[in-house]
Amino acid sequence: MTAYKTVNPATGETLQEFAEATDSEISEAISAAHGAFASWRGQPVEARSKIIARVAELYRERSDELAALIATEMGKPLREAKGEVALSANIYDYYAAEGPGFMADEELTVKGGGGATVRTEPIGAILGIMPWNYPYYQVARFAGPNLMLGNTVLLKHANNCPQSALAMEQIFRDAGLPQDAYINLFATNDQAAVIIADPRIQGVSLTGSERAGSAVAEVAGRNLKKYVLELGGSDPFIVLDSEDLDATVKSAVAGRMGNGGQACNAAKRFIIMEDLYEDFVEKFTAKMAKIQPGDPLDEATRFGPLSSQAAADGLVEQIQDAVDKGATLHTGGSLVDGPGAYMQPTVLTGVTEEMRAFSEELFGPAAVIYKVSSADEAVELANSSPYGLGGAVFSTDEDKALEVADRLESGMVWINGVSGTQEDLPFGGVKRSGVGRELGRYGMDEFVNKKLIRTPKQHRGGADPTAK
């Protein structure tokens, strides 16, 4: 029985299965990616840029096909799926255009005169382990900068996205990338560990769960490999005050329900000042209760199924744990009757520390709302999470919002806006949300050799200071 298969989460139907890679195929792929490194890095940067720009063009040309694939494989509604394709194209375009400048030599001014240059160089073959929730975007933010640098890539995608993984590999081929510079592998977790440990592999980037990140970091650390980990999040959405609560609630629902709530940087914990709390809960619950799931392949659908039945069942268990221990369920909390991994949008209040929903990430359409009496209490609650990915602070007083943002233990904070992503902004977190950064110029500074080339000032005349 293969682990790689397309199972339509809207119906539960298995549509296609793919054989896992053999150990021999894994060995051959490592050799191929390692062997391709010298020639790929040796290409003029302009040549690499042209190929990456062509990748962006092909994403746009194949937008409908690519969107339909992920709608079928992980349930993303077509409208959002097309948005993901467009964002991925933007990322490749960004690195094609800006990458050469990010790689330019940096001249240093040093004591003692002479010259000192920091040169940005690629380091070799890199393994990427990518998740299902954004099948194209997650790969783009890893592969775009690394291929532009001159690194080569081995890619292990999520086992429920095999067709979209193959579609990406084909785009690279059609764009003119050398065949062995990007290799898709239907690898097992054990094989991924073997790849990381191989001395020809220079690093690993993983986007996924905390558990997966811990396992990858252990193998990488044991083998002295560089790693980037983008893991879970339980982002706070703090409302200090509001002149238009309806607009704030609209932003809150959008922040929670994008991609069906299946985003690491989605708003998950809503921390509301006590004078707004009751109205916020009422308005937020009313909007969540109106959201109806539909067929992700229908252009009118805005909320599809979760990625799998297991994901939906797991979320229901987390919610039920909270209810059993005294939390208040305002709406939702159950699966939708009928076939498919459909889940009712859910709102919880009264969540306390002994409940799983307090410390665990709720990866789906479930929101927890808390009441606080001060900005200090809001910050303390926000920072009580083991995660530290992103967050949002809403206030009519921008200085007050910035003061709170400065105190949050997170990698990213948005002021009066929903936490998001774009190609020219760094993305990443702290604490158990991971290490390293992707996107922006920071995305090209991870798997590199920042090589110093020093040319000391030449001595003219006088005694040789090294002579004995």
Secondary structure, 3 states (H helix, E strand, C coil): CCCEEEEECCCCEEEEEECCCCHHHHHHHHHHHHHHHHHHHHCCHHHHHHHHHHHHHHHHHCHHHHHHHHHHHHCCCHHHHHHHHHHHHHHHHHHHHHHHHHCCCEECCCCCCCEEEEEEEECCEEEEECCCCCCCHHHHHHHHHHHHHCCEEEEECCCCCHHHHHHHHHHHHHHCCCHHHEEEECCCHHHHHHHHHCCCEEEEEEECCHHHHHHHHHHHHHCCCEEEEECCCCEEEEECCCCCHHHHHHHHHHHHHHHHHCCCCCEEEEEEEHHHHHHHHHHHHHHHHHCCCCCCCCCCCCCCCCCCHHHHHHHHHHHHHHHHCCCEEEECCCECCCCCCCECCEEEECCCCCCHHHHCCCCCCEEEEEEECCHHHHHHHHCCCCEECCCEEECCCHHHHHHHHHHCCCCCCEECCCCCCCCCCCECCEECCEECCECCHHHHCCCEEEEEEEECCCCCCCCCCCCC
